[in-house]
Amino acid sequence: MLEIFLKTLPFFGLIGLGWFAGRIRFFPAEATAWLTKFVFYFALSAMLFRFTATLPLEELFDLDFFLAYLLGSALVWVIGFAVAKARGLDLSSAAMEAHTGMTGNTGFLGVPMLVVLLGAQAVGPVLMVLAIDLIVFSSLITLLITGARHGRVSLVPLVKGLLKNPMIVSMVAGLLWAGLHIPMPGPLQEFVSILGAAATPGALFAIGASLADKNAERIGPAAWLSFAKLVLHPVAIAVAALMIFDVEPFAAGVMIAAAALPVAGNVYILASHYNVAPQRVSAAILISTAISILTIPAVIAWVTG
């Protein structure tokens, strides 16, 4: 446990450095927004393209893996939605809480950290988790909120949103490259490697800087959402992967570790865009990220042991 904690410490140290720089306004909110844009559109996209373009397709998709993560996440989503409705929240707010309780920071934190900690063979499972979160659950929350507001479901904004997401575009481009068995030219390989290398420090620093402006308002709901994300989600995934579906042990461990990640920052962007519980989501991101300094090493120590 101590060894794993020490290995994760540099990652959270970068988050802490970003938080400190943002807190003292040495790195203002405007700078954080531009750094996030650079990581999101360029560095992380280059990393994801390099991973998928050089990954055998059979290592990316596994039906048992897909169903296990989908079932475990859907269960946590339903629990979060039911708890929110029991508290009298409307459909949009209940859906946002449900989404918050099972959407981890796989893109900015999981891809850089889990691949380093668990090895290159973790790339496929991590990308599968990221794809399910982005395509299935992000689509679900968008459809529910827009449907609740306009009284009808429109697929056009959803499709446009997916096509504008650079993480999805880069993964699809990489899969097409791998599927066509195109050799990666040396200069292109070097280019995406150098650019992708900026994703890890840039993403972690940006996470910390973005947390500097967040506070722990609405502590009760945020604490529940953090518990759902850090405890219920990995437990549900573990049950689905190890007891219901026949997921290969290493892949199951990566899936469980990914489920133990804190609430994703893009959930706040979504909540702020639709003005649905942004303070609650913001507090959940802050609390879950702080607590995950201890919970993530514990989960990784368990799955690797």
C-alpha positions, 0 to 999 in steps of 0.5 A: 500500500505504501509503495503504491501511495508513493508511486501515485504521489507525484501525480497528485503532487502535480494536481496540488501544484496546479491548485496552489498556482491557481489559489495564489492567482499566479495561474489565473482562471483564464490561463487554466482555461487555455491550458485545458484547451491545449491539453484537451484538443492537442496533447491528450488527443495526440496521446489517445491517437498514438495509443489507439493507432498502435493497439491491436483492435482485438485488445480494445473491445471485449464483450464481457468487459463492455457489459461488465462496465456498462452494468456496474456503472448503470447500477450506480447511475440508477441508485444515484437517480433514485436517491435524488428523486427521493429527495424531491429533485426534478428530472434534470437535477436527478440525472445530473447527480446520477451522472456525477456519481459514476463519471470518473476523470478517466481522460485527464487523470486515468489515461496518464496515471493508470497506464504508468502505474499498471503498465502499457497493457492497461491502455486497451481497458482504460480506453474502453472505459473512456469510450463508454463514459463518453459515448453512452453516459454522456449521451444519456445525460444530454438526452435527458436534460434536453428532453426535460427542457424541450419536451422532446429528444433531438439527436442532432445536437447530440451527434454534433457534440460527439463529433466535436469532442476531440477525444472521441475524434482522436480515438476513432482516427486511431482505430481507423489507422489501426484497422487499415494496418497503416504503418506509422511513419517515424516523423509522425510517431515522434510528433505524436509522442512529443505532443502526447507527452505534454498530456500528463503534466498538463492535464494534472496541473490543469485539474489542480488549477481548476479546483482552486476556484471551487468550494465545498458548498452543499457539502451533504449532497457532494459528500454523498456523490463523492461516496458514490463515485469513490466507493459504490462505483468501484464496488459495483464494477468489481461485482459485475466484472468478477462475479457476473461476467468472465472478465480477464483478471488484469482487465478487471483490475484496470476497470475497477481502478478506473471506476475508483477515479474521482468525479470528472471535471467535464461533468462541471462543464456540463452542469454549468452549461445547462445550469443544473446543480453546478455548485453541487457538482463542483463540490463533489469534484473537489471532495472526491479528488481530495479523498482519492489521494488515499482511496486510489492507492488502496484500490490499485494495491488491491487489484494488483495484489 
